[in-house]
Amino acid sequence: MDFVYQLSERTWLQLVADVNGETSTAQLILEYESTHQGEFGLYRIIFAGLSETDDPKIVAALQNIYVRFQSFVYDQVLTHQGEGRKTSNPNPELAAWAILGLSTVANIGRELNLPSEDARRRLMLEIGNLLLGQKAAG
C-alpha cells in the first residue's frame, strides 16, 4: 500500500513542478486524475485491503495510506484557497476527504464501466472544482 501512495505522490509532484501560476496545483491534479484515474489498477490493492479489515495490521496500513492521501490533498486545497481562486468557502479538511471519496467512486466506476469514461472525467473535474470552491465548468 505504501508503494501505491509513493507512486501517486511522485506522479503528482512531477506534474506540479512546472506550475504556471494560472492553474493551481489542486486543479492540475484534478485535471490529470480526470483522465488518468486508476489507469494502472493500483487502487485494487487498496480495495483488496478493505475486504480484510478484521486484520489490525491491514487496518493500520489502510488508515496510514488514507491519512497520507488526505494530507497531501488538503495541502493542495489549502494552497488553492489561499491563492484566492475560490468562489465559495468549503472547509479544506472536509473538501480533501470528499475529493478522496470522489476518487474512490471514480475507481469503482472504472471497474464497472459506470458511468462512461467521459462522465467519470467530467465527474472528477466538475465536482472536484466544486469541492475546491470553484464554479463547476460546464
Secondary structure, 3 states (H helix, E strand, C coil): CHHHHHHHHHHHHHHHCCCCCCCCHHHHHHHHHHHHCCCCCCHHHHHHHHCCCCCHHHHHHHHHHHHHHHHHHHHHHHHHHHCCCCCCCCCHHHHHHHHHHHHHHHHHHHHHCCCCHHHHHHHHHHHHHHHHCCCCCC
